[in-house]
């Protein structure tokens, strides 16, 4: 499978433009930490939202989604669909609050919310955990996925001088975890480019590059889905072919959106309940923390932050996944499992490749089905997705190092340019660390799930800190340590436990430690809580703090939050399923689901409108900006 000249031109053009954006943004990015890490808080909501979507589209995502669909079925996507429930809350409530908090990182938020020594300890803990542990693993699996994508296409032997290729080949073991020399060189080149333009341009350069990446990704993904759907005979042909190839029972299981009463072979009702009722709120970034919080903080107003969250919600969950799901289903028809065919040898090397690793269906079908030019667009989008995830996680990681550790603890009072310089140096260090971690990762899906369980105990205190004044920094630290220890013990000593049960035990350990933190330690200092209320105006149980405030105002009641959240979450689920019914030829069901989504969205809006205070009262676009310093000093 070789790339044509037109494909190489498209890929090369993308790489040149990405580097040019970084160079163009570098002058503004170097002015200060806020310019480098949150783009001077000046970006429109739609651009921020697309950037979040582009970042969550890593190079591994289409491979993992199409591979999960091929090996398990559509319902396997509940592993990440369930996070949509959390992101509905981010859209309705937390997005505006993140922008009003006026922080650079979610670690800095700890000092704004809790203050004192405990808040500072939590800030350092989060900065170290997310920059060194979390981001290293995430970048490691992204590098592993890039190895799979590049394997069928890249031929450095044809592009490098023969002598140089011979010397490199002599010193490289192709049986290593990063594959052959072709894959290694591709990863290193793309990693260097992503590190270079993200280091130069800061968050502004990253977000502008994300826009280009998203456009390429959508063109390539929908083109591939369209070609393979035509090849299998359209929606009706896809369904009938699946029943013919897989048999009635397995085909019905593969096409199920939710488990039936008896469950599915790979997803029991108990495991499904873990996704639906546990996973989404236990995620350590269930409130939109991490790199999403950094993006929301870069929006030019609280209203723009909410627009960004809404754009992300629709594009990420409703629009983007279905082309990948179509490819995964079509792969089952075009490359059936070898035990299902009479003559396996007749299907050739491609069938053997896909049969041994279902995640390879995506790049193999791209090479097989797309014409020159469009194949280049799709590969450019996957390279761009890789670079987009790398640049985001590098910028996010180094924001902790430069802003929360260096400028806050190691050299407080350092110049803005020194803070940016530290961030740029740290970017290179983290890029090398990610390459080392990639050599230890075998399965991308397993790495996904390990990271999800690792921080599951943080989720409850992270959500409660917005709505309950008694939550303290010790609760977040306890939740993190509890789930961290439980996950490591299970990974080391109970190798065959289902991941859903691992997650439940991790959450139980983390939540127990978090509640102990609330019970054994008191709330934050009243002065800190008063400052947080004045700055952010959070909803929920803030009665004593609100009563002390000189500008009391109203807050959205918890009953209104629950009603709006439930209605909006059901609306999102309807919208997720609607395109699925469309691509499977169930047009009436698609229209019904869209109608239900509109109705439920109206119910959610009514809950919000009935109980929500005015935008000015909550520090919206018409309200004066509060000073950026953390309340209570610091």
N, C-alpha and C positions, 0 to 999 in steps of 0.2 A: 504494500500500500504506500505509494509515493505521492508526495505533494507536487502539483503542477506549478509552473511558473506564476500563473495568476494567483494561486493560493499563497505562494511565498510573498508576492507583492502586497497582498492584503494584510498578511501578518506583519510584514516589515513596516508598512505604513502605520499600523496601530502602534507598534513599539516606538517609532520615531515621534508620533504625536504625543504619546504618554510622556516621553522624556521631555518634549518641548513644553508641555504643561507644567512639569515640575520646575523647569528652568524659569518659565514666565512667572510662576508663583513665588519663587525663592526670595525676591527682594522684599515683598510684603511680609513673608513668613518670618524673616529674621528680626523683625522689629522688637518683638516681645514674646513672652510665654503665651499670652492670650492670642496673639496673632498666629503663633505657630501651632498651638494645640486646639483652639476653638475658633480660628478664622475671624477674630475680632467680633464674634457674636453678630455677624452681619448677613447671614445667608437666608434666602427665601425658603419657606417650608417645603415646597414641591421638590426643590433640589436636594434638601436634606433628606427627605423621605426616599427619593430614588437612590441616594447614596447608601442609606441603610439597607435597602433591598439589594443593591449591588454587592455590598460587603457580605451579606448572608449567602449570596451565591458564590461559594468558593468553587474551585476546580473540582473538588470532590463531590459536590452536591448532586449534579445530574447523574454521576456514576452511581452514587449510593442509592438515590431514589429509584432510578431505573433498575438497579440491581435488586433492591428490596422487593419491588413490584414483581420482577421476574421470578424470584426465589420464593416469595411468600404471598404476594397479592397486594391489591390496592390498600387494604386495611392496615398494612404494615406502616403506612404513613402516619398513623395516629401517634407514633413515637414523636413526631415533630408537629403534626397538626394540633395536638393538645396544647402546645405552647400558645396557640392563637387565643385561648381563653385568657391567658395572662396578658397578652398584648392588647386585647380589647380593653382591659383595665388601664393599660398604659395610655391608650388613645383617649379614653374617657376622662381619666383623672391625673395620672402621674406625669404626662408629657408637659403640661403647663407648669407643674410644680418643679420639675427639673430645671426648666428655663428660669423660673423665678428664684431658685436657690442660688443662681449666679456662681456656680462652681466650675472648675476646669475638669476635675475628675470625680468619679463617684467615691473615691477614697477621701478626697477633700470634704465631701458631704458629711463624713463622720464628725468632723470638727464643728460644722455648722449645726448639726442636729444634736450632738451630745456634749461637745466642748470638753474642757478639762483634760486630765491625764488619760482617762479611759477613752475619750474620743480620739486623742492623739495616738494612743496605742492601737486602736482599731484602724486608724488611717494608715499607719505603718504596716500593720498586718495585711490589710487588703492590698496595699501597694506591692508588697513582696509576693503575696499569694497569686494575684492575678498577673503580675508582670513576669514572674519567674516560672511558676508552676503551670498555671492555666494557659497562658499564651504560648509557652514553649510546646505544650502538648498539641494545642490547636494548630499551630504552624507546622509542627511535625507531621500531623496527618494530612495537612494540605500539600506538603511536599511529597508524601507518599502517593497521593492521588495524582499529582502531576506526573509522577513516574509512569503510572498506568496510561495516562492520556497520551504521553509523548511516544511510548513504546512502539505503536504501530506505524508512526509517520516519520519520525526524525531520523535523518541519515547524515550525521556529521562527517562520516568517512568520505562522503562525496563533496563536502564543502570545505574541509580543512586540507592543507598541504599533506601529501602522503607521508612524508617523513615525520611530521608532527603527530599525525594520527597513529603511526606505528609506535612512536615513543610513549604516547599516552596509553595505548592499548597494552603495552608491555608491563605497565605499572598499575593496571586496574583489574580487579577480580570481578567479573560479571556476575558471579553467584552471590554477591553481597546484597544487603537489604535494599539498596537504591538501584539495583538492576545493572544493566549494561552501561557502557561508557556514553552511549547516545543519550540515555535518560539523565545521567549525572550532569553532562554538559548543559543540557536544556534547563535543568533545574537551577544550576549555578548561574547561567546567563540571565534567566528571568528573575531570580532572586536578587542578583546584583542590580538589575535595572529598577526593580520595585524599591529596593533599599535606596538607590540613588535619587529617584524622583520624589519619594516620600520624605527623604532626609532634606532635600532642597526645598520643596514646596510646602511642607507642613500639611495641616488638615485641609487647607483650601485647595492645594494641588491634588490631594487625595480625592476630595469630593468631586472636583471637576473631571478627573480621570474616571471616577466611578460613573459619571453620566455617559461617557463614551462607552464604557464597558457594558452598561446596562442595555444600551441601544444595540450593540453587537450581539449581546447574549440573547435578546428577544428575537432578533432577526434569525440568528442561527438555530435556536431551539425550535421556533415555530416552522422554519423551513424543513428541518429534519423530520419533525413530527408529521408535517404535511406529506412529504415524500413517502415515508414508510406507511402512512395510513392509506395512501393511494395504492401502494404496492400490495397491501393485504386486502384490498377491495372496499375501502371506506369503513364507516362505523359498523354496518351490518356484516360486512365481510370479516372484520376483526373479531366480532363476537362469535360468529359461526365457526371461524377457523380455530379459535381457542377451544370451543367445545369439541371440535373434530380432533385436534392435536392432543389436548389434555384429558379428554373425557368429561362427562357431565359434572361429576362431583368436584373434581379439582378445578375445572373452569369456573363453576359457580363460586367456589371459595376464592379463587383469584380475583374475580370481579366484584366481590362483596365490599361495600364501603364500611360496614360495621359488622361485628360478629353476630351471627344468628343466636338463637336461644341456647344452642348447645356449644357455642364457641367455634373457633377455627383451630385447625391443627397447630398453627404457630402462635395463636393468640387466644388464650382462654378468656372467659368472662372476667376472672379475677385480675388477669394481667390488663385487660381492657379498662377495668375499673381503676387500676393504678394510673393509667394515662389520663383518664377522664376526671378523676377526683383527687389525684395526688401530685402527679408530675409537674403540672403547670405552675402550681403555687409554691412548690418546693424548690424551683429553680433559683439559683442565687441572683439571677438578673431578671426575675419575673416582673419587676417594676420598671423594666427598661434601663437597668443599670449598665455598667461597662461601657463598651464602645457606643452603644445606642445613646446612653446618657451624654457622652461626649458630643455626639452629633446634635442631640436636642439642645445642648447648651450653646451650640454654634448658631442656632436659629436667631433671627433678628428680633423676635418677640415671643411671648407665651402662646399667642394664637398661631404663629408660624410653627412652633414646636408641635402643637396639636395637629396641624395640617400635615406635618411630616409624619407623625405617627399614623394618621389615617391613610396616607399614600402608601406607606410601608405595609399596613395591614391588608389592603386590597391587593396590591401587586405581589406581595410575598406569598399569601395564602390562596388567593383566588385565581390569579392570572398565570403566575410563573410555573407552578409544578406540573400542570397537566400535559404540556409537551413531553416532559420527561417520563410521565406515567405512560403516555401513548407509546413512546419508544420502548419502554420496558415490556409492555404487553405485546407489541409487534415483534419484539425479539424472540418471544416464546413461539411465535408462528414461523418466523423466518429462520430461526436457529433453535429448533426444538431440542430438548434434552436427548442425548444420544441413546439412552435406554428406551426412548419412545419411537425410534426409527428402525427400519429393517436393515439398512445398510449404512452404519456409521461412517465408514471410510469414504462414502460418496459425498459427504458433507464437507470434507476437507479441513484444512488447518483453522479456518475462521470458526467453524462449528466447535472444534476442539477447544479453541481459546475461550469462547463464550461459555461452553459447558463447564470448563474448569473454574471459571470466575465470572458469574453473572454481571458483575460491575463493568466488565469489558464490553457488554452489548452496546453501550452508548458510543464509544469511539469506533468500534467495528462497524456498526450500522452507518455511522457518519461517513466513514471511508467508502462503504459499499454503495450508499444511496445518493449522496450529494454530488452534484456536478462541480467542475472546477470553478473557483470563485466563491460559491456558497460554502464549499468545504473550508476554504480559507477563512471565510467570515466566522464559521462555527469554531474552528480551531483558534482563531484570534480571540473569540469571546471566551473560550476556555482558558487561554493564556491570560487574558485580561482578568477573568474571574480569579485566577490564581494570584495575579499581581495585586488585584484589588483587596483580597483578603490579607495578603502579606503586608501591603502598605498600611492597612487599617490597624492590624494587630501590632505592627511595629510602632506606629504613631501612638496607639493606645498604651502599649507597654512602656515606651519611653516617657510618656506623660506622667506615669507614676514615678519613674526613676528621677526625672528632672524636676517635676513640680512638687511631688509629695515627699520625696526623700532628699534630693539635693538642695533645692531652694528652700524647703521647709525645715529640714533637720540638719543636714550636713553643713551647708553654707547659707544659713538664713541671711537675707539681705543682699544676696549676690545680684549682679546686674542681669537685666533681661536677656542680653546677648549671651552671657555665660550660661544661663538656663537653657537657651536654645542650643548652644554648642554641646552641652552635656547630653541633650536629647539626641543630637545627630550622631555623637560618638556611640551612645547606647544602642542606636538603631543597628549599627554594624555588629555589635556584640550579640544582640538578640538574633540577628540573621544567622550567625554562625551557630549559636545555641540551638536554633530550630533545626538546622541541618543535622546536628548531632542527634537530636531527639528522633528525627525521622528514621534513623537507622535502627531504632528500637521498636518501631510500630509495624505490626503485621497487617491487621485488618483495620480499615478506616471506620467501619461501623462499630467495632469493639472500642476503638478509641473514643468515638462520639459518646458511647454509653458510659464508659469509665469516667470521663470528665463530668457528665451529667450527674452521676451518683456522688462524685467526689465532694461537691459543694452543696448537696441537696438540703443540708440542715440550715443553710443561710436563708432559705426562701421565706419562711414564716416571719422571722423578725424583720426581714427586709420590707415585707408588705406592711406589717403592723407598725413600723416606725413612722409611717405617714399618717396613720389614723388613731394612734393611741399614745398619749403623752408619757405613759409609764415605761414604755420600752426603752432599754438602755444599751450602751455599747457592749456590756458584758454578755447580753443576750445574743448579739450578732457573733461575737468571738466564740461563745460556747456552742452555738449552732454550727459554726464552721468547723471547729475542732471535733465535735461529736460525729458529724457525718464523715469527715476526713478519716478518722480513726476506724470507724466501722467499715467503710469502703475498702481501706487498705487491708484490714484483717480478713475480710471476705475474699478479696482478690488473692491473698497469699495462701489461705488455708481452706477455702471452700470453692474450688475451681468450677464446679458444675452447677452452681445455683443459678436459676433463671435471673436475668437482669432485672425484671420487674420486682422480684422479691428482694434482690439486693438493694434496689432503690427504696423500697418500703422500709427495710431495716435501717438503711442510712438515714432516711427521714426521721424515723422513730428515735434513733440515737441523737440526731442533731436537734430535734424539737425538744426532747427531754432536757438537754443541756441548755438550750435557749430559755426555756421556762424557768429552769433553776437560776439562770442569770437574772431574770426579772424578779424572782422572789427573794434572792439573797442580796441583791444590790438595789439601791433606790434609783429613782428617775434622775435625769440630768439636773443640773443646777437650775433653779427657777429663772435666773437671768438669761441663761442660754436658751431655755424653752421659750421665754417671752420674745427673745430676739428671733428665734426660728419662726414662731407664729407670725410675727410682724412681717417678716420677709416673705414667707411662703404661703401663709393662710391655708393650711392643710384641712381636709375634711375629717369628720369622725369625732372621736372622743377626746376633745380638747377643752372640756368645760372649765376646769380650774385655771388653765392658762388663758383661755379666752376671757374669763372674768377679770383677770388682772390687766388685760391689754387696754391701752389708752384708746385704741381704735378697734373696738370689739368686732363689728361686722358679723355676718352669719356664715355658716359653713354647711356644706352639703351633708345631710343626715345619712347615717349608715344604711338605713332602710331604703332610701332613694338610691344609694350607690349599688346595693345588692340588686334591686329591681332593674336598674339600667344595665348593669353588668350582665345579668342573666339574659335579658332580652337581646342585648347586642351580641352576646356569645352565640345564642341560638341563630341569630341572623347571619353571623359569620359562617357557621356550620352549613346553613342552607346555601350560602354563596359558594362555599368550597365544593359542595356536591353538585351544584348546578352545571358547571362545565363538564364534569364527569359524565353526567347523564347525556349531555350534548354529544360528546365524542363517542359514546356508546350507542347513539341513535335513539335515545329515549327523550324525544323532544317535548312531549307533554309534561313529563316529570321535571324537566329543566324549567319550563315556564312556571309551574306550580311553586318550585323552590325559590325562584326569583321573586314571585309575588309574596311568599311567606317572609322572605328576607326584608322586603320593603315594609311590610306590616310590622314586623318585630323591630325594625329600625325606628319606626314611628313611635312605638311603645317606649323604647329606650330614650328617645328624644323627649318624650313627655315627662318621664321620670326626672330627667336632667333639668328640663325647663321649669318644672314645678318647684324644685327644691334648690336649684343652683343660685347662688348670689350673683350679683352683677359682675361683669368683667372688670370694671374699675375697682370694685371692692376687693377683688381677688388679685389685684396687681396685674391686670391685663394690659393691652396696648395703650389704653388711655390713662393708666396709673403711673405715678412717678416712679422711676427706678430707685430701689433702695441701694445703699452703699454696699460694695462688694465684700467688705471685711466681714469675717465670721462674727456673729454676735457673741458677746461675752468676752471680747478680746481675742487676740491671736491673729 
